[in-house]
Each structure stands twice: as C-alpha cells, then as structure tokens.
Amino acid sequence: MPDKFHPAWLPAALGSLPLSNVTEAWDWTLKYLPQIPVWPQLPKRSYQENMYAQFSENFPGVVIDLAAERIYVDRTQDLDRDLERLYLAYLQNDLEYGRLSPQYAAGLHHLLNTEGLLQAAPVAIKGQVTGPISWGLVVTDQNRRPLLYDEVMADAVAKHLRLKAAWQEQQLSAIAPQTIIFVDEPYMSSFGSAFVSLSRDQVITLLEEVFAGIRGLKGVHCCGNTDWSVLLDTSVDILSLDAYQYAESLALYPDAVAAFLERGGIIAWGIIPASPDVEGETAESLLERLHKAMDLLMKKGISQDKLLAAGLVTPSCGTGSLDCHTAERILELTAEVSARMRARYVTA
C-alpha cells in the first residue's frame, strides 16, 4: 500500500450524482470534496453513464439498447475475434483498450480537458469502476443468462474491467500523484445467498484480477450486508461500506478487520445515508452513530488508535437516483461530519 496517504477522516464519495450538467456536477464535487475529488457519474444525463453501461465499451458482443435502457451481450454472433482482441490488449497491457469515451464518462473528460479545474492540489483524486461480480451478474447474454456463470466470459469480464480501471488511473495520475480507484460491488450483498452461486475463491480471484491493474490505492465498495471477510482477504487498501445500516455486520469479523488495519487498511465509513433518511439526521446525530459503529469493533478488541488513524467519511452509497436537494444535503453532511472528526482527532 502506498505509504504517503493519510486518510485523516477526509470526506470522499461514491461517483454518481443526480445531475445532467457536467459543470454543475463538478461545482458540487469541488465545493464538498476538495481534498479527494471524484469524477462524477451522471446516469440521468444518459443511459451510457449507467454504472453497467458506462464500463461496457469494447466488451465483446456488447449491445446497448438506449431506447429500452438495456445492456446485454449478443452471443449469437462470433465473438472469437473480439475476445482475441481483448486478451491481446490484456497480455500487452494496452491500456488504450480500456479507454472511456466522452459519451460514457462526461465528468471524467471534463476533468481531463479543463485546465485548472482543480485550483488547489488535492490530497488524492478518486475514480471508480463497476466490479466484476456485479457487472457479470447484471450484464447477461441475449437469453438473460448472467455472464458470470460462463467461465470464459467471467474471465473476460474481469480482464476487461482491469483495463478500464488501469486506463482511468493512468489518466488521473497525470493530474494528481495519489490516485484512488474504487471497485463498486453492490451485488456482493447477495454473496452466499441462493441467488448467487459463486465460491469464495471465485470472488477473490475475479476481484484480484481487477485490483492487479490498479497501482495506486484500490478500494472496494459494497452498499449492503455481505461476508466482509471475503473482501478483507483480498489485497484491497480501502473498504467502503454502508456504515449507517450495516456497521453491526462488519463487527462480526473482528479478526479480519484487525488484520486489515494491521497491514495499513483504511475504512471508508459510509455513515451519511444516501437516501431520504438523511432529512432526519444532523451532523451531531451522525457523529454519534459513527462513534457507536466504531465502539462495536472496539468491544471486539480492535484498537481505537488504529480505527482513528484509518478513517474516511463518505455517504453510504451513490446519489444518482435521488433528487438534487437530497443529494446535495448528503454531500453537505459528509463534509460537515468530516470537518468535526478532523477537528477532534487529527493533529496538524
């Protein structure tokens, strides 16, 4: 793990915002997240910025039906040539294969093409890619069979997303030396259920394939309950969770959390609810909730000092599906909770 990054309870966020105007999205980002800006995903701008469509460009046989807002892979066509092209790019580490075009990531390209957008040097800059478990379960073939249940296609998904993450990181590293790339895995909340027949080893192998393309800090985000020990057993640097609802479930894995913190791991505490529930919360109530969440781990023997040295403050999930007022309130509280944690626990 890079040793020059100190989380220091800085505010960070997941990528999606409920805006369609790129300039306005960046105004929000720089206002509330200046230390760790994240390029905004704008699913309301276009279905191509949906978290599954956004990272589909160049995948063998992919079809994006904008009218129906559906993404799938047409396996009735011969995919051999396209699969060969993917594997050749992978073997040659041809990052250009993983390029995100402007129509798929307007927020990223606004950053890349706007000189001086980041007026002050950030501590780090954050990007994101949809993870192989979630992408491979949501994206199906023409018969609606998830790609993840085909061994060849599952491997292709992981290698494809690895190149997407690596290209993105390459672009961001030219703007800020410290990069953070989150691998977003909402469907890890279904791991172990009757709906997802994947082994622990399969999950770790697929995630590690994507992580291997990330040279800076690599995070994983799950906005539901899951077997946290699976994610903590990977080489991930930052664990991002919905701590507003699922802090108790993380405390069920004290040994895994302790080992993660011991090797320098960071917890992104998603303590600000990315939902209308935020209207009933204040910075004070969320700070109390955050301390209770940490207390659950401390009662299991986790060092308070290690927890306090390894925290980020984030929303519990992205805000792309919410109304603008609610989404901005979530970012406002993220910044406020961060400021109070920093004032209390971070020394100059």
C-alpha positions as CSV (number, residue, x, y, z in Angstrom):
1,M,0.0,0.0,0.0
2,P,1.3,3.5,-0.8
3,D,2.6,5.0,2.5
4,K,2.2,8.6,1.7
5,F,-1.6,8.7,2.0
6,H,-3.1,9.6,5.4
7,P,-6.9,9.3,5.4
8,A,-7.3,11.7,8.4
9,W,-11.1,11.5,8.2
10,L,-11.2,13.3,4.9
11,P,-14.5,13.5,3.1
12,A,-14.9,11.3,0.0
13,A,-17.8,9.9,-2.0
14,L,-19.1,7.4,-4.5
15,G,-19.3,8.6,-8.0
16,S,-22.9,9.1,-9.0
17,L,-24.8,12.4,-8.8
18,P,-28.4,13.1,-9.9
19,L,-27.4,15.9,-12.3
20,S,-27.1,16.0,-16.1
21,N,-25.0,19.2,-16.3
22,V,-21.3,18.3,-16.1
23,T,-20.2,21.8,-14.9
24,E,-22.7,21.8,-12.1
25,A,-21.6,18.3,-11.1
26,W,-18.0,19.5,-10.8
27,D,-19.1,22.6,-8.8
28,W,-20.7,20.2,-6.2
29,T,-17.7,18.0,-6.2
30,L,-15.2,20.8,-5.6
31,K,-17.4,22.5,-3.0
32,Y,-17.9,19.5,-0.8
33,L,-15.0,17.2,-1.7
34,P,-12.0,19.4,-2.5
35,Q,-9.4,17.2,-0.8
36,I,-10.4,14.0,-2.6
37,P,-12.4,15.0,-5.7
38,V,-14.2,12.2,-7.5
39,W,-15.1,12.4,-11.2
40,P,-19.0,12.4,-11.3
41,Q,-21.0,9.7,-12.9
42,L,-24.2,11.2,-14.4
43,P,-26.7,8.4,-15.1
44,K,-29.5,11.0,-15.6
45,R,-27.5,12.5,-18.4
46,S,-27.6,9.3,-20.4
47,Y,-28.1,5.6,-20.0
48,Q,-24.5,5.3,-21.3
49,E,-23.5,6.6,-17.8
50,N,-25.4,3.9,-16.0
51,M,-22.9,2.0,-13.9
52,Y,-23.0,-1.1,-16.0
53,A,-23.3,0.6,-19.4
54,Q,-20.5,3.0,-18.5
55,F,-17.8,0.4,-18.5
56,S,-19.1,-1.8,-21.3
57,E,-17.4,0.0,-24.2
58,N,-15.4,-2.5,-26.3
59,F,-16.6,-5.6,-24.5
60,P,-17.0,-8.5,-27.0
61,G,-20.5,-8.6,-28.4
62,V,-21.9,-5.9,-26.1
63,V,-25.2,-4.3,-27.2
64,I,-26.6,-1.2,-25.5
65,D,-30.2,-0.6,-26.3
66,L,-30.7,3.1,-25.3
67,A,-34.4,3.1,-26.0
68,A,-35.1,0.1,-23.7
69,E,-32.2,1.1,-21.4
70,R,-30.9,-2.4,-21.6
71,I,-27.3,-3.8,-21.9
72,Y,-26.5,-7.4,-22.9
73,V,-24.0,-9.4,-24.9
74,D,-25.2,-11.0,-28.1
75,R,-23.6,-14.4,-28.1
76,T,-25.3,-15.4,-31.4
77,Q,-22.5,-13.6,-33.2
78,D,-19.0,-15.0,-33.4
79,L,-17.1,-13.4,-30.5
80,D,-13.8,-15.1,-31.1
81,R,-12.1,-12.1,-32.8
82,D,-13.3,-9.6,-30.2
83,L,-12.2,-11.9,-27.4
84,E,-8.8,-12.3,-29.0
85,R,-8.5,-8.5,-29.2
86,L,-9.3,-8.2,-25.5
87,Y,-6.8,-10.9,-24.5
88,L,-4.1,-9.4,-26.7
89,A,-4.7,-6.0,-25.1
90,Y,-4.5,-7.6,-21.7
91,L,-1.3,-9.5,-22.4
92,Q,0.3,-6.4,-23.9
93,N,-1.0,-4.2,-21.1
94,D,-2.5,-2.0,-23.9
95,L,-4.4,0.4,-21.6
96,E,-5.9,2.3,-24.6
97,Y,-8.3,-0.6,-25.0
98,G,-9.9,0.4,-21.7
99,R,-10.5,4.0,-22.7
100,L,-13.7,5.6,-21.6
101,S,-15.1,7.8,-24.3
102,P,-16.7,11.2,-23.5
103,Q,-20.2,9.9,-24.2
104,Y,-19.7,7.3,-21.5
105,A,-18.0,9.5,-18.9
106,A,-18.6,13.2,-19.4
107,G,-17.5,14.0,-15.9
108,L,-14.1,12.4,-16.3
109,H,-13.4,14.0,-19.7
110,H,-14.5,17.4,-18.3
111,L,-11.7,17.0,-15.7
112,L,-9.2,15.8,-18.3
113,N,-9.9,18.6,-20.7
114,T,-10.4,21.6,-18.4
115,E,-7.2,23.2,-17.5
116,G,-7.1,24.5,-13.9
117,L,-10.3,22.8,-12.9
118,L,-8.7,21.6,-9.7
119,Q,-7.5,25.0,-8.5
120,A,-5.8,23.6,-5.3
121,A,-3.7,20.4,-5.3
122,P,-5.9,17.6,-3.9
123,V,-4.7,15.1,-1.4
124,A,-5.8,12.4,-3.8
125,I,-8.1,12.0,-6.8
126,K,-10.7,9.3,-7.0
127,G,-12.2,7.3,-9.8
128,Q,-14.3,4.1,-9.9
129,V,-15.2,1.1,-11.9
130,T,-18.0,-1.4,-11.6
131,G,-16.7,-4.6,-10.1
132,P,-16.6,-8.0,-11.9
133,I,-19.1,-9.7,-9.6
134,S,-21.8,-7.0,-10.1
135,W,-21.1,-6.4,-13.7
136,G,-21.0,-10.1,-14.5
137,L,-24.3,-10.7,-12.7
138,V,-26.2,-7.8,-14.2
139,V,-24.9,-8.0,-17.7
140,T,-26.4,-11.1,-19.4
141,D,-26.4,-12.7,-22.8
142,Q,-29.3,-12.4,-25.2
143,N,-31.2,-15.1,-23.2
144,R,-30.7,-13.2,-20.0
145,R,-28.2,-15.6,-18.5
146,P,-25.6,-13.7,-16.4
147,L,-22.1,-13.7,-18.0
148,L,-20.6,-14.6,-14.7
149,Y,-21.9,-18.1,-15.0
150,D,-19.9,-18.8,-18.1
151,E,-16.2,-19.5,-17.2
152,V,-14.8,-17.9,-20.4
153,M,-17.0,-14.8,-20.2
154,A,-16.4,-14.3,-16.4
155,D,-12.6,-14.3,-17.1
156,A,-13.2,-11.8,-19.9
157,V,-15.3,-9.6,-17.7
158,A,-12.5,-9.3,-15.1
159,K,-9.8,-8.6,-17.6
160,H,-11.9,-6.1,-19.4
161,L,-12.7,-4.2,-16.2
162,R,-9.0,-4.4,-15.2
163,L,-8.1,-2.5,-18.4
164,K,-10.9,0.0,-17.7
165,A,-9.5,0.7,-14.2
166,A,-5.9,0.9,-15.4
167,W,-6.6,3.3,-18.2
168,Q,-8.6,5.5,-15.9
169,E,-5.9,5.5,-13.3
170,Q,-3.3,6.4,-15.9
171,Q,-5.3,9.5,-16.8
172,L,-5.9,10.6,-13.2
173,S,-2.3,10.1,-12.2
174,A,-1.3,12.8,-14.6
175,I,-3.5,15.2,-12.6
176,A,-2.7,14.1,-9.0
177,P,0.1,11.8,-7.9
178,Q,-2.1,9.9,-5.5
179,T,-5.0,8.0,-7.1
180,I,-7.8,6.1,-5.5
181,I,-9.9,3.7,-7.7
182,F,-12.9,2.1,-6.1
183,V,-14.3,-1.2,-7.4
184,D,-18.0,-0.9,-6.8
185,E,-19.7,-4.2,-5.9
186,P,-23.3,-3.8,-4.8
187,Y,-24.1,-7.4,-5.7
188,M,-21.7,-8.7,-3.1
189,S,-24.7,-8.2,-0.8
190,S,-26.1,-11.3,-2.4
191,F,-23.0,-13.4,-2.0
192,G,-23.8,-16.6,-0.1
193,S,-27.5,-16.4,-1.0
194,A,-29.4,-18.9,-3.2
195,F,-29.4,-16.2,-5.9
196,V,-25.6,-16.1,-6.3
197,S,-23.8,-19.4,-6.7
198,L,-20.2,-18.3,-6.5
199,S,-17.5,-19.6,-4.3
200,R,-15.3,-17.5,-2.0
201,D,-12.3,-18.4,-4.2
202,Q,-14.1,-17.3,-7.4
203,V,-15.0,-13.9,-5.9
204,I,-11.5,-13.3,-4.7
205,T,-9.9,-14.4,-8.0
206,L,-12.1,-12.1,-10.0
207,L,-11.6,-9.1,-7.7
208,E,-7.8,-9.7,-7.6
209,E,-7.7,-9.6,-11.4
210,V,-9.2,-6.1,-11.4
211,F,-7.1,-5.0,-8.4
212,A,-3.9,-6.1,-10.2
213,G,-4.5,-3.3,-12.8
214,I,-4.5,-0.6,-10.1
215,R,-1.1,0.7,-9.0
216,G,-2.4,3.4,-6.5
217,L,-4.9,2.9,-3.7
218,K,-7.6,0.4,-4.5
219,G,-10.9,0.4,-2.8
220,V,-14.0,-1.9,-2.8
221,H,-17.5,-0.7,-2.0
222,C,-20.5,-2.7,-1.0
223,C,-23.6,-0.9,0.0
224,G,-25.3,-3.9,1.6
225,N,-24.6,-6.6,4.0
226,T,-22.0,-9.2,3.0
227,D,-19.4,-11.6,4.2
228,W,-16.9,-8.8,4.9
229,S,-14.1,-11.3,5.5
230,V,-14.1,-12.2,1.7
231,L,-13.4,-8.6,0.8
232,L,-10.9,-8.1,3.6
233,D,-9.0,-11.2,2.5
234,T,-8.2,-9.5,-0.9
235,S,-5.3,-7.1,-1.4
236,V,-7.8,-4.1,-1.2
237,D,-6.5,-1.0,0.6
238,I,-9.8,0.7,1.4
239,L,-13.0,-1.0,2.5
240,S,-16.1,1.2,1.8
241,L,-19.4,0.2,3.5
242,D,-22.8,1.5,4.3
243,A,-22.0,2.0,8.0
244,Y,-25.3,3.8,8.6
245,Q,-27.1,0.4,8.3
246,Y,-24.5,-2.4,8.4
247,A,-21.8,-1.4,10.9
248,E,-23.0,-4.3,13.1
249,S,-22.3,-6.8,10.4
250,L,-18.7,-5.6,10.0
251,A,-18.2,-6.2,13.7
252,L,-18.9,-9.9,13.2
253,Y,-15.5,-10.2,11.6
254,P,-13.1,-8.7,14.2
255,D,-10.1,-10.9,13.3
256,A,-10.4,-9.9,9.6
257,V,-10.8,-6.3,10.4
258,A,-7.8,-6.3,12.8
259,A,-5.6,-8.0,10.2
260,F,-6.8,-5.5,7.6
261,L,-6.0,-2.5,9.8
262,E,-2.7,-4.0,10.9
263,R,-1.5,-4.1,7.2
264,G,-2.5,-0.4,6.8
265,G,-6.0,-0.8,5.6
266,I,-8.4,2.1,5.6
267,I,-12.2,2.0,6.3
268,A,-14.4,4.5,4.4
269,W,-17.3,4.8,6.8
270,G,-20.5,5.4,4.8
271,I,-22.2,6.9,7.8
272,I,-24.3,9.5,5.9
273,P,-27.3,7.7,4.5
274,A,-27.6,8.1,0.7
275,S,-31.4,8.1,0.9
276,P,-34.3,10.3,2.1
277,D,-33.4,9.2,5.6
278,V,-30.8,11.9,5.6
279,E,-33.5,14.5,6.1
280,G,-33.9,13.2,9.7
281,E,-30.2,13.4,10.5
282,T,-27.8,16.1,11.6
283,A,-24.0,16.2,11.9
284,E,-24.4,15.6,15.6
285,S,-26.6,12.5,15.2
286,L,-24.3,11.1,12.5
287,L,-21.2,11.6,14.6
288,E,-22.9,9.7,17.5
289,R,-23.8,6.9,15.1
290,L,-20.3,6.8,13.8
291,H,-18.8,6.5,17.3
292,K,-21.3,3.7,18.1
293,A,-20.2,1.9,14.9
294,M,-16.5,2.1,16.0
295,D,-17.5,1.1,19.5
296,L,-18.8,-2.2,18.1
297,L,-15.4,-3.0,16.8
298,M,-13.6,-1.8,19.9
299,K,-15.7,-4.1,22.1
300,K,-14.3,-6.9,19.9
301,G,-10.7,-5.9,20.7
302,I,-10.0,-3.6,17.7
303,S,-7.6,-0.8,18.7
304,Q,-9.2,2.6,19.0
305,D,-5.9,4.2,17.8
306,K,-5.9,2.1,14.7
307,L,-9.5,2.9,13.9
308,L,-9.0,6.6,14.4
309,A,-5.9,6.5,12.2
310,A,-7.6,4.8,9.3
311,G,-10.9,6.5,8.6
312,L,-12.6,8.3,5.8
313,V,-16.1,9.8,5.9
314,T,-18.4,9.0,3.0
315,P,-22.1,8.7,2.0
316,S,-23.4,5.1,2.3
317,C,-23.8,4.9,-1.5
318,G,-24.0,6.9,-4.6
319,T,-26.7,9.6,-5.0
320,G,-27.5,9.3,-8.7
321,S,-31.1,8.1,-8.2
322,L,-32.1,10.7,-5.7
323,D,-33.5,14.2,-6.1
324,C,-31.0,17.1,-6.2
325,H,-31.9,18.6,-2.8
326,T,-31.4,15.3,-1.0
327,A,-28.2,14.5,-2.8
328,E,-26.6,17.9,-2.0
329,R,-27.7,17.6,1.6
330,I,-25.8,14.2,1.7
331,L,-22.6,15.8,0.4
332,E,-23.0,18.8,2.8
333,L,-23.3,16.4,5.8
334,T,-20.4,14.4,4.5
335,A,-18.2,17.5,4.6
336,E,-19.5,18.6,8.0
337,V,-19.0,15.2,9.7
338,S,-15.6,15.0,8.2
339,A,-14.7,18.5,9.5
340,R,-15.8,17.7,13.0
341,M,-13.9,14.4,13.1
342,R,-10.8,16.1,11.8
343,A,-11.1,18.9,14.4
344,R,-11.4,16.3,17.2
345,Y,-8.9,13.6,16.1
346,V,-6.5,15.0,13.5
347,T,-3.5,17.0,14.7
348,A,-1.7,19.4,12.4
